[in-house]
């Protein structure tokens, strides 16, 4: 009986800690998008804050931002080996994107873990 009370108390303590604002802040997630032109294609990554700054969290927001601003900067992502030799999708370099009439922006999925950029 005392061990059940102890477990219940620990459970309540854990739940109260998780509800605390410092612990429950939304984690920044990197969204990958494929930028496709008539010449080539690259994968870029934008985090939650960057997408929110553009006005949303989908590929259409990036396309509209490019059309309205004419250009934007983003991190290009590529597959690399991590410290343990596992494959991961990671930032490669910052690139400038220019609006073009034949440019297309699509969501991009990867089977690899995504490394967040700064």
N, CA, C and O atoms as a MOPAC input file, in Angstrom:
PM7 MOZYME 1SCF
protein

 N      0.82000 1    -1.21000 1     0.00000 1
 C      0.00000 1     0.00000 1     0.00000 1
 C      0.85900 1     1.26900 1     0.00000 1
 O      0.60300 1     2.16000 1    -0.80900 1
 N      1.88800 1     1.39100 1     0.89000 1
 C      2.69500 1     2.60900 1     0.85200 1
 C      3.39300 1     2.80400 1    -0.49000 1
 O      3.55500 1     3.94100 1    -0.93200 1
 N      3.81400 1     1.71100 1    -1.15300 1
 C      4.49200 1     1.88000 1    -2.43700 1
 C      3.53600 1     2.41700 1    -3.50200 1
 O      3.95500 1     3.15900 1    -4.39100 1
 N      2.24200 1     2.04500 1    -3.41700 1
 C      1.25600 1     2.57500 1    -4.35500 1
 C      1.05800 1     4.07300 1    -4.12500 1
 O      0.91800 1     4.84000 1    -5.07700 1
 N      1.04700 1     4.48500 1    -2.84900 1
 C      0.90600 1     5.90300 1    -2.54700 1
 C      2.12700 1     6.67600 1    -3.03900 1
 O      2.01000 1     7.78000 1    -3.57100 1
 N      3.30500 1     6.07000 1    -2.84800 1
 C      4.53600 1     6.71600 1    -3.30300 1
 C      4.51900 1     6.86700 1    -4.82400 1
 O      4.85400 1     7.92600 1    -5.35200 1
 N      4.12400 1     5.79700 1    -5.52400 1
 C      4.04900 1     5.85900 1    -6.98700 1
 C      3.03700 1     6.91100 1    -7.44600 1
 O      3.29200 1     7.66400 1    -8.38600 1
 N      1.89200 1     6.95200 1    -6.77300 1
 C      0.86900 1     7.94700 1    -7.11700 1
 C      1.37500 1     9.35700 1    -6.88700 1
 O      1.12800 1    10.25200 1    -7.69500 1
 N      2.08500 1     9.55500 1    -5.78300 1
 C      2.64500 1    10.87400 1    -5.48400 1
 C      3.69600 1    11.27500 1    -6.50500 1
 O      3.73700 1    12.42700 1    -6.93700 1
 N      4.55000 1    10.32700 1    -6.89400 1
 C      5.56700 1    10.61100 1    -7.90400 1
 C      4.92000 1    10.93100 1    -9.24600 1
 O      5.39300 1    11.79400 1    -9.98600 1
 N      3.84500 1    10.23300 1    -9.54600 1
 C      3.12200 1    10.48700 1   -10.80000 1
 C      2.55800 1    11.91200 1   -10.80800 1
 O      2.66500 1    12.62400 1   -11.80600 1
 N      1.95400 1    12.31900 1    -9.68000 1
 C      1.40600 1    13.67200 1    -9.59500 1
 C      2.50700 1    14.71900 1    -9.68200 1
 O      2.32600 1    15.76000 1   -10.31200 1
 N      3.65500 1    14.44600 1    -9.05000 1
 C      4.78500 1    15.37100 1    -9.11700 1
 C      5.25700 1    15.51500 1   -10.56200 1
 O      5.49700 1    16.62600 1   -11.03300 1
 N      5.39000 1    14.39600 1   -11.25700 1
 C      5.83000 1    14.41900 1   -12.65600 1
 C      4.84800 1    15.20700 1   -13.51400 1
 O      5.25400 1    16.03000 1   -14.33400 1
 N      3.54400 1    14.95300 1   -13.32300 1
 C      2.53700 1    15.66200 1   -14.11100 1
 C      2.56000 1    17.15700 1   -13.83700 1
 O      2.38000 1    17.95900 1   -14.75400 1
 N      2.78200 1    17.54300 1   -12.57100 1
 C      2.81400 1    18.97200 1   -12.26300 1
 C      4.05500 1    19.62600 1   -12.86600 1
 O      3.99900 1    20.78300 1   -13.28300 1
 N      5.18000 1    18.90100 1   -12.91900 1
 C      6.37800 1    19.44300 1   -13.54700 1
 C      6.17900 1    19.60800 1   -15.05300 1
 O      6.62500 1    20.59900 1   -15.63100 1
 N      5.52300 1    18.65700 1   -15.68200 1
 C      5.30300 1    18.72600 1   -17.11900 1
 C      4.32500 1    19.84100 1   -17.48300 1
 O      4.38100 1    20.37600 1   -18.59000 1
 N      3.44000 1    20.19100 1   -16.56800 1
 C      2.48400 1    21.26400 1   -16.82600 1
 C      3.10000 1    22.63900 1   -16.59800 1
 O      2.52700 1    23.65000 1   -17.00600 1
 N      4.25600 1    22.68700 1   -15.95300 1
 C      4.93100 1    23.95000 1   -15.69500 1
 C      5.36700 1    24.56700 1   -17.02200 1
 O      5.86600 1    23.84800 1   -17.88800 1
 N      5.19200 1    25.89500 1   -17.21000 1
 C      5.50400 1    26.51800 1   -18.50400 1
 C      6.93500 1    26.28400 1   -18.98500 1
 O      7.16200 1    26.16300 1   -20.18800 1
 N      7.88500 1    26.21900 1   -18.08600 1
 C      9.27800 1    26.02100 1   -18.50400 1
 C      9.47600 1    24.65200 1   -19.12200 1
 O     10.36400 1    24.47500 1   -19.95600 1
 N      8.67300 1    23.68800 1   -18.73300 1
 C      8.81900 1    22.32300 1   -19.25300 1
 C      7.92900 1    22.06100 1   -20.45100 1
 O      8.21700 1    21.16500 1   -21.24400 1
 N      6.86000 1    22.81600 1   -20.60100 1
 C      5.88600 1    22.47900 1   -21.64800 1
 C      5.96600 1    23.39400 1   -22.86700 1
 O      5.04500 1    23.40000 1   -23.68300 1
 N      7.04700 1    24.16900 1   -23.01200 1
 C      7.16600 1    25.02700 1   -24.18200 1
 C      7.25500 1    24.17300 1   -25.44600 1
 O      7.82400 1    23.08100 1   -25.44000 1
 N      6.68000 1    24.69600 1   -26.52200 1
 C      6.69300 1    23.97500 1   -27.79400 1
 C      8.12800 1    23.88700 1   -28.31500 1
 O      8.83800 1    24.88900 1   -28.39400 1
 N      8.53000 1    22.69300 1   -28.65900 1
 C      9.86400 1    22.48000 1   -29.19700 1
 C      9.90200 1    22.92600 1   -30.66000 1
 O      8.99700 1    22.62100 1   -31.43700 1
 N     10.95600 1    23.64900 1   -31.01900 1
 C     11.09500 1    24.08500 1   -32.40700 1
 C     11.33200 1    22.86800 1   -33.29200 1
 O     12.24300 1    22.07800 1   -33.04600 1
 N     10.52100 1    22.72700 1   -34.29900 1
 C     10.60300 1    21.59900 1   -35.21700 1
 C     11.05500 1    22.12500 1   -36.57300 1
 O     10.60900 1    23.18500 1   -37.01400 1
 N     11.93300 1    21.38900 1   -37.22800 1
 C     12.38200 1    21.77900 1   -38.56000 1
 C     11.50700 1    21.10200 1   -39.60500 1
 O     11.33500 1    19.88300 1   -39.59500 1
 N     10.96200 1    21.90400 1   -40.50200 1
 C     10.15400 1    21.40600 1   -41.60600 1
 C     11.01100 1    21.43500 1   -42.86500 1
 O     11.62000 1    22.45400 1   -43.18900 1
 N     11.05100 1    20.31900 1   -43.56500 1
 C     11.82100 1    20.24200 1   -44.80400 1
 C     10.90800 1    20.49500 1   -45.99800 1
 O      9.77600 1    20.01300 1   -46.04800 1
 N     11.42400 1    21.26200 1   -46.96000 1
 C     10.69000 1    21.58200 1   -48.17600 1
 C     11.61300 1    21.40900 1   -49.37000 1
 O     12.80400 1    21.71400 1   -49.30100 1
 N     11.05300 1    20.91700 1   -50.45800 1
 C     11.83300 1    20.77000 1   -51.68200 1
 C     11.52100 1    21.95200 1   -52.58600 1
 O     10.36000 1    22.22300 1   -52.89600 1
 N     12.57700 1    22.65900 1   -53.00700 1
 C     12.44700 1    23.76900 1   -53.94200 1
 C     12.83300 1    23.22200 1   -55.31100 1
 O     13.95700 1    22.76100 1   -55.51000 1
 N     11.88600 1    23.27700 1   -56.25900 1
 C     12.08000 1    22.68500 1   -57.57900 1
 C     12.03500 1    23.78300 1   -58.64300 1
 O     11.08900 1    24.56800 1   -58.69900 1
 N     13.06500 1    23.82700 1   -59.47900 1
 C     13.09800 1    24.75400 1   -60.61000 1
 C     13.26400 1    23.93300 1   -61.88200 1
 O     13.35300 1    22.70700 1   -61.81900 1
 N     13.30700 1    24.59500 1   -63.03100 1
 C     13.51100 1    23.87100 1   -64.27900 1
 C     14.92400 1    23.29600 1   -64.34800 1
 O     15.15000 1    22.31400 1   -65.05600 1
 N     15.86600 1    23.87800 1   -63.63800 1
 C     17.25500 1    23.41500 1   -63.68200 1
 C     17.58000 1    22.34600 1   -62.64700 1
 O     18.23400 1    21.35500 1   -62.97100 1
 N     17.13400 1    22.53100 1   -61.41000 1
 C     17.50800 1    21.59800 1   -60.35000 1
 C     16.52100 1    21.66600 1   -59.19600 1
 O     15.49000 1    22.33400 1   -59.27500 1
 N     16.85300 1    20.97000 1   -58.13400 1
 C     16.03600 1    21.00500 1   -56.93200 1
 C     16.94600 1    20.87700 1   -55.71600 1
 O     17.98600 1    20.21800 1   -55.75800 1
 N     16.52500 1    21.52500 1   -54.63500 1
 C     17.24800 1    21.41300 1   -53.37200 1
 C     16.23500 1    21.23000 1   -52.25300 1
 O     15.04800 1    21.51000 1   -52.42000 1
 N     16.71400 1    20.75900 1   -51.12400 1
 C     15.88400 1    20.61700 1   -49.93700 1
 C     16.32100 1    21.70000 1   -48.95800 1
 O     17.50900 1    21.86000 1   -48.67900 1
 N     15.33700 1    22.44500 1   -48.43800 1
 C     15.62800 1    23.45000 1   -47.42100 1
 C     14.91000 1    23.08800 1   -46.13300 1
 O     13.96300 1    22.30200 1   -46.13900 1
 N     15.36100 1    23.66300 1   -45.03900 1
 C     14.71800 1    23.45900 1   -43.75600 1
 C     14.40200 1    24.78800 1   -43.10600 1
 O     15.24500 1    25.68300 1   -43.05700 1
 N     13.18800 1    24.91400 1   -42.60800 1
 C     12.76100 1    26.09100 1   -41.86700 1
 C     12.19500 1    25.62600 1   -40.53600 1
 O     11.41900 1    24.67200 1   -40.48400 1
 N     12.58800 1    26.31200 1   -39.44300 1
 C     12.05500 1    25.90100 1   -38.15100 1
 C     10.70700 1    26.57700 1   -37.90100 1
 O     10.25900 1    27.40800 1   -38.69200 1
 N     10.08100 1    26.21300 1   -36.80700 1
 C      8.74400 1    26.70000 1   -36.47900 1
 C      8.70300 1    28.22200 1   -36.43700 1
 O      7.77500 1    28.83200 1   -36.96800 1
 N      9.69700 1    28.83400 1   -35.81300 1
 C      9.72300 1    30.29800 1   -35.69900 1
 C      9.84000 1    30.95900 1   -37.07200 1
 O      9.18300 1    31.96600 1   -37.33400 1
 N     10.66700 1    30.40300 1   -37.94100 1
 C     10.83000 1    30.96800 1   -39.28900 1
 C      9.53300 1    30.86700 1   -40.08400 1
 O      9.14500 1    31.81200 1   -40.77000 1
 N      8.86900 1    29.72500 1   -39.99100 1
 C      7.60600 1    29.55000 1   -40.70400 1
 C      6.52900 1    30.47100 1   -40.14100 1
 O      5.75700 1    31.06000 1   -40.89700 1
 N      6.47400 1    30.59600 1   -38.81300 1
 C      5.49600 1    31.49400 1   -38.20000 1
 C      5.74500 1    32.93500 1   -38.63300 1
 O      4.79800 1    33.69200 1   -38.84700 1
 N      7.00800 1    33.31500 1   -38.76300 1
 C      7.35800 1    34.66700 1   -39.21300 1
 C      6.86000 1    34.92000 1   -40.64200 1
 O      6.49700 1    36.04300 1   -40.99300 1
 N      6.85000 1    33.86300 1   -41.45600 1
 C      6.35200 1    33.97600 1   -42.83200 1
 C      4.82300 1    33.96300 1   -42.88700 1
 O      4.23400 1    34.35300 1   -43.89500 1
 N      4.18400 1    33.51600 1   -41.81000 1
 C      2.72600 1    33.54900 1   -41.75900 1
 C      2.03000 1    32.21100 1   -41.78600 1
 O      0.81900 1    32.17000 1   -41.99900 1
 N      2.73300 1    31.11400 1   -41.57900 1
 C      2.09100 1    29.80400 1   -41.56800 1
 C      3.10700 1    28.69500 1   -41.48500 1
 O      4.28800 1    28.93400 1   -41.23600 1
 N      2.64200 1    27.47800 1   -41.69500 1
 C      3.54600 1    26.33600 1   -41.54400 1
 C      3.43100 1    25.34300 1   -42.69200 1
 O      3.46700 1    24.13300 1   -42.47000 1
 N      3.29400 1    25.84300 1   -43.91900 1
 C      3.21200 1    24.91400 1   -45.04700 1
 C      4.00300 1    25.43700 1   -46.24400 1
 O      4.53600 1    26.54700 1   -46.21400 1
 N      4.07200 1    24.63500 1   -47.27900 1
 C      4.83700 1    24.97900 1   -48.48100 1
 C      4.28400 1    26.21800 1   -49.17300 1
 O      5.04500 1    27.00000 1   -49.74300 1
 N      2.97900 1    26.40400 1   -49.12800 1
 C      2.36000 1    27.56000 1   -49.76700 1
 C      2.84100 1    28.87600 1   -49.17700 1
 O      2.98000 1    29.86800 1   -49.89200 1
 N      3.09400 1    28.88500 1   -47.88500 1
 C      3.57700 1    30.09900 1   -47.22400 1
 C      4.93800 1    30.49700 1   -47.77900 1
 O      5.19800 1    31.67700 1   -48.01000 1
 N      5.80600 1    29.50900 1   -47.99300 1
 C      7.14100 1    29.78400 1   -48.53600 1
 C      7.02400 1    30.28700 1   -49.97300 1
 O      7.70700 1    31.23900 1   -50.35000 1
 N      6.17600 1    29.66900 1   -50.77000 1
 C      5.98300 1    30.11000 1   -52.15600 1
 C      5.45600 1    31.54100 1   -52.19700 1
 O      5.94000 1    32.35800 1   -52.98000 1
 N      4.46300 1    31.85000 1   -51.35500 1
 C      3.90800 1    33.20800 1   -51.32000 1
 C      4.95400 1    34.21800 1   -50.84800 1
 O      5.00900 1    35.33500 1   -51.36100 1
 N      5.78300 1    33.83500 1   -49.87500 1
 C      6.82800 1    34.73400 1   -49.38100 1
 C      7.84400 1    35.03500 1   -50.48500 1
 O      8.29700 1    36.17100 1   -50.62900 1
 N      8.19500 1    34.01600 1   -51.25300 1
 C      9.12600 1    34.23300 1   -52.36100 1
 C      8.53500 1    35.17000 1   -53.41000 1
 O      9.22700 1    36.04900 1   -53.92400 1
 N      7.26900 1    34.98500 1   -53.72400 1
 C      6.62400 1    35.83900 1   -54.72600 1
 C      6.53700 1    37.27700 1   -54.21600 1
 O      6.82900 1    38.21700 1   -54.95500 1
 N      6.13700 1    37.44700 1   -52.95900 1
 C      5.94400 1    38.80900 1   -52.45300 1
 C      7.26100 1    39.52600 1   -52.17900 1
 O      7.37300 1    40.72500 1   -52.43300 1
 N      8.25900 1    38.81000 1   -51.66400 1
 C      9.53200 1    39.44400 1   -51.32600 1
 C     10.55700 1    39.35900 1   -52.45100 1
 O     11.48600 1    40.16400 1   -52.50900 1
 N     10.38900 1    38.38600 1   -53.34300 1
 C     11.32200 1    38.21000 1   -54.44500 1
 C     12.52700 1    37.36100 1   -54.10300 1
 O     13.16800 1    36.80200 1   -54.99200 1
 N     12.84200 1    37.25800 1   -52.81400 1
 C     13.98400 1    36.45200 1   -52.38400 1
 C     13.85700 1    36.09500 1   -50.91300 1
 O     13.10000 1    36.72200 1   -50.17200 1
 N     14.59300 1    35.09700 1   -50.50600 1
 C     14.67800 1    34.73200 1   -49.09200 1
 C     15.90400 1    33.86000 1   -48.86900 1
 O     16.45200 1    33.28900 1   -49.81200 1
 N     16.32300 1    33.76500 1   -47.63300 1
 C     17.46800 1    32.94500 1   -47.26300 1
 C     16.97600 1    31.77700 1   -46.42300 1
 O     16.07600 1    31.93300 1   -45.59900 1
 N     17.56600 1    30.61100 1   -46.63400 1
 C     17.19200 1    29.41600 1   -45.88000 1
 C     18.38900 1    28.48000 1   -45.79000 1
 O     19.37200 1    28.64300 1   -46.51300 1
 N     18.30200 1    27.51200 1   -44.91100 1
 C     19.33500 1    26.48300 1   -44.80800 1
 C     19.05300 1    25.37900 1   -45.80700 1
 O     17.94600 1    24.84300 1   -45.85000 1
 N     20.04700 1    25.03500 1   -46.60900 1
 C     19.95400 1    23.87200 1   -47.48300 1
 C     20.27600 1    22.64500 1   -46.63300 1
 O     21.21300 1    22.66400 1   -45.83500 1
 N     19.49800 1    21.58600 1   -46.80700 1
 C     19.69400 1    20.34800 1   -46.04300 1
 C     20.16200 1    19.23200 1   -46.97000 1
 O     19.80700 1    19.19200 1   -48.14800 1
 N     20.96500 1    18.32800 1   -46.41400 1
 C     21.46000 1    17.17300 1   -47.15700 1
 C     21.66000 1    16.01300 1   -46.18000 1
 O     21.72400 1    16.21500 1   -44.96800 1
 N     21.75700 1    14.81900 1   -46.71500 1
 C     21.99400 1    13.63600 1   -45.88400 1
 C     23.48700 1    13.55300 1   -45.56300 1
 O     24.33600 1    13.74100 1   -46.43400 1
 N     23.78600 1    13.26700 1   -44.29700 1
 C     25.17400 1    13.08400 1   -43.86000 1
 C     25.20100 1    12.01100 1   -42.78300 1
 O     24.15900 1    11.56800 1   -42.29900 1
 N     26.38900 1    11.60800 1   -42.42300 1
 C     26.56300 1    10.64600 1   -41.33300 1
 C     26.71800 1    11.40200 1   -40.01900 1
 O     27.45800 1    12.38300 1   -39.93900 1
 N     26.01600 1    10.93800 1   -38.99500 1
 C     26.11000 1    11.53600 1   -37.66800 1
 C     27.31500 1    11.00400 1   -36.91300 1
 O     28.07900 1    10.20400 1   -37.45300 1
 N     27.49700 1    11.43400 1   -35.67500 1
 C     28.64700 1    11.02500 1   -34.86000 1
 C     28.76900 1     9.50400 1   -34.68600 1
 O     29.88100 1     8.98500 1   -34.59100 1
 N     27.65300 1     8.79700 1   -34.64600 1
 C     27.66600 1     7.33700 1   -34.48800 1
 C     27.60600 1     6.60600 1   -35.83100 1
 O     27.45700 1     5.38400 1   -35.86700 1
 N     27.72300 1     7.34900 1   -36.92900 1
 C     27.70700 1     6.72800 1   -38.24900 1
 C     26.32500 1     6.57200 1   -38.84800 1
 O     26.18600 1     6.06500 1   -39.96200 1
 N     25.29900 1     7.00100 1   -38.12300 1
 C     23.93500 1     6.89300 1   -38.63500 1
 C     23.64200 1     8.02600 1   -39.60500 1
 O     24.18500 1     9.12300 1   -39.47400 1
 N     22.78000 1     7.75800 1   -40.58000 1
 C     22.41100 1     8.78800 1   -41.55700 1
 C     21.41900 1     9.75800 1   -40.93900 1
 O     20.52800 1     9.36300 1   -40.18600 1
 N     21.58600 1    11.03000 1   -41.26700 1
 C     20.67800 1    12.06600 1   -40.77800 1
 C     20.57100 1    13.17600 1   -41.81100 1
 O     21.48200 1    13.39100 1   -42.61000 1
 N     19.45100 1    13.87000 1   -41.78100 1
 C     19.22300 1    15.02200 1   -42.65400 1
 C     19.69900 1    16.23700 1   -41.86700 1
 O     19.15600 1    16.53100 1   -40.80300 1
 N     20.71500 1    16.95300 1   -42.37900 1
 C     21.34200 1    18.02000 1   -41.61000 1
 C     21.57900 1    19.26200 1   -42.45100 1
 O     21.64500 1    19.18400 1   -43.67800 1
 N     21.70900 1    20.42000 1   -41.78700 1
 C     21.99200 1    21.65200 1   -42.52100 1
 C     23.34400 1    21.57000 1   -43.21500 1
 O     24.32000 1    21.10100 1   -42.62900 1
 N     23.40300 1    22.02400 1   -44.45700 1
 C     24.62400 1    21.98300 1   -45.24700 1
 C     25.21600 1    23.38300 1   -45.38000 1
 O     26.38900 1    23.60900 1   -45.08300 1
 N     24.37900 1    24.31800 1   -45.83500 1
 C     24.83200 1    25.69800 1   -46.02200 1
 C     23.62500 1    26.60700 1   -46.15300 1
 O     22.53000 1    26.15700 1   -46.49000 1
 N     23.83100 1    27.88800 1   -45.88400 1
 C     22.77100 1    28.86800 1   -46.10600 1
 C     22.74500 1    29.20500 1   -47.58700 1
 O     23.79000 1    29.40700 1   -48.20400 1
 N     21.54800 1    29.26500 1   -48.15300 1
 C     21.39300 1    29.58300 1   -49.56900 1
 C     20.37900 1    30.70500 1   -49.73700 1
 O     19.48400 1    30.88800 1   -48.91100 1
 N     20.53700 1    31.44100 1   -50.81000 1
 C     19.57100 1    32.46900 1   -51.17500 1
 C     18.63700 1    31.92300 1   -52.23800 1
 O     19.08400 1    31.29200 1   -53.19600 1
 N     17.35800 1    32.15700 1   -52.07700 1
 C     16.35400 1    31.71200 1   -53.04200 1
 C     15.77000 1    32.93300 1   -53.72500 1
 O     15.43200 1    33.91700 1   -53.06700 1
 N     15.65000 1    32.87200 1   -55.03600 1
 C     15.06700 1    33.95700 1   -55.81600 1
 C     13.75900 1    33.48800 1   -56.44100 1
 O     13.64800 1    32.35000 1   -56.89700 1
 N     12.78400 1    34.36600 1   -56.45500 1
 C     11.49300 1    34.03300 1   -57.05900 1
 C     11.66100 1    33.83000 1   -58.56100 1
 O     12.42900 1    34.53100 1   -59.22100 1
 N     10.92600 1    32.86000 1   -59.08000 1
 C     10.95400 1    32.57600 1   -60.51100 1
 C      9.59000 1    32.00600 1   -60.88200 1
 O      8.96400 1    31.31800 1   -60.07700 1
 N      9.13600 1    32.28300 1   -62.07400 1
 C      7.80000 1    31.84900 1   -62.47400 1
 C      7.65300 1    30.33300 1   -62.53900 1
 O      6.54200 1    29.81900 1   -62.40900 1
 N      8.75000 1    29.61200 1   -62.73800 1
 C      8.64800 1    28.15400 1   -62.83100 1
 C      9.10400 1    27.46300 1   -61.54000 1
 O      9.36400 1    26.26000 1   -61.55100 1
 N      9.20200 1    28.18500 1   -60.45300 1
 C      9.61000 1    27.61400 1   -59.17200 1
 C      8.43200 1    26.91600 1   -58.50100 1
 O      7.30200 1    27.40000 1   -58.54700 1
 N      8.70800 1    25.78400 1   -57.88200 1
 C      7.67900 1    25.03200 1   -57.16300 1
 C      8.21500 1    24.67100 1   -55.78600 1
 O      9.39100 1    24.33500 1   -55.64800 1
 N      7.36300 1    24.73700 1   -54.76300 1
 C      7.74100 1    24.38400 1   -53.39400 1
 C      6.84100 1    23.23900 1   -52.95300 1
 O      5.61600 1    23.33600 1   -53.03000 1
 N      7.46000 1    22.14700 1   -52.48600 1
 C      6.70300 1    20.96900 1   -52.05300 1
 C      7.17900 1    20.52300 1   -50.68300 1
 O      8.34500 1    20.72300 1   -50.34100 1
 N      6.29200 1    19.91600 1   -49.88500 1
 C      6.74200 1    19.30500 1   -48.63100 1
 C      7.72500 1    18.18000 1   -48.95100 1
 O      7.61600 1    17.53400 1   -49.99300 1
 N      8.66900 1    17.95100 1   -48.06600 1
 C      9.66700 1    16.90700 1   -48.28400 1
 C      9.73200 1    16.03500 1   -47.04200 1
 O      9.84600 1    16.53900 1   -45.92500 1
 N      9.65800 1    14.73000 1   -47.24100 1
 C      9.77700 1    13.80300 1   -46.11800 1
 C     11.07300 1    13.02300 1   -46.25400 1
 O     11.56800 1    12.78500 1   -47.35600 1
 N     11.60000 1    12.63700 1   -45.12500 1
 C     12.83900 1    11.88400 1   -45.09000 1
 C     12.73300 1    10.77200 1   -44.06100 1
 O     12.07900 1    10.94100 1   -43.03300 1
 N     13.36700 1     9.63800 1   -44.32400 1
 C     13.34600 1     8.56000 1   -43.32700 1
 C     14.38000 1     8.78800 1   -42.22900 1
 O     14.42800 1     8.03300 1   -41.25800 1
 N     15.20500 1     9.81900 1   -42.37500 1
 C     16.30100 1    10.06700 1   -41.43100 1
 C     15.92300 1    11.11500 1   -40.38500 1
 O     15.07600 1    11.97300 1   -40.63500 1
 N     16.55000 1    11.04100 1   -39.22400 1
 C     16.33200 1    12.08900 1   -38.22700 1
 C     16.80000 1    13.44300 1   -38.77900 1
 O     17.78200 1    13.51200 1   -39.51800 1
 N     16.09700 1    14.50100 1   -38.41800 1
 C     16.42200 1    15.84600 1   -38.90600 1
 C     17.20200 1    16.58800 1   -37.82000 1
 O     16.77200 1    16.66400 1   -36.66900 1
 N     18.35000 1    17.13000 1   -38.20700 1
 C     19.18300 1    17.92500 1   -37.29900 1
 C     18.74600 1    19.38200 1   -37.45700 1
 O     18.70500 1    19.90000 1   -38.57300 1
 N     18.42600 1    20.03200 1   -36.36500 1
 C     17.96800 1    21.43400 1   -36.40500 1
 C     19.14200 1    22.35900 1   -36.70800 1
 O     20.28200 1    22.07800 1   -36.34000 1
 N     18.84600 1    23.46500 1   -37.38300 1
 C     19.85400 1    24.48300 1   -37.64700 1
 C     19.75100 1    25.59600 1   -36.60700 1
 O     18.78700 1    25.65600 1   -35.84300 1
 N     20.74900 1    26.47100 1   -36.58600 1
 C     20.76500 1    27.58500 1   -35.62300 1
 C     19.81100 1    28.67500 1   -36.00900 1
 O     19.70400 1    29.68000 1   -35.30600 1

